[in-house]
Amino acid sequence: MIDKKLSAELLSRLDIESVSEVVKHGRLRWFGHVERKHPDDWVSACRHIVVESVKGRGRGRPWKTWRECVVEDISMFKLSVMDTQKRAVWRSQHQIQLLADSQ
């Protein structure tokens, strides 16, 4: 007979991160990279553009934007946007937090 295991139990037994944790880690890493860019760089100019749709966003709950996800991740991990300017500090803070959450 096949034993049914919870995915959280399997992740802990195999000592691997969940997909959502890996995505959060990558998103925070990219956010730190973008925040450190020079203000005259085209990436810095593009991140403040608001795209407006002619028809609106459609029915139902609106999708989260990338910025909304980053703000949620920053508040969840109790990070500061000011720390993005110091690369070593930024990386160590969210990596330590992700490691603590996975255990």
PyMOL commands that set and color helices and strands:
alter all, ss='L'
color gray80, all
select helices_A, chain A and resi 7-14+19-35+42-46+66-76+81-85+87-102
alter helices_A, ss='H'
color red, helices_A
deselect
rebuild
show_as cartoon
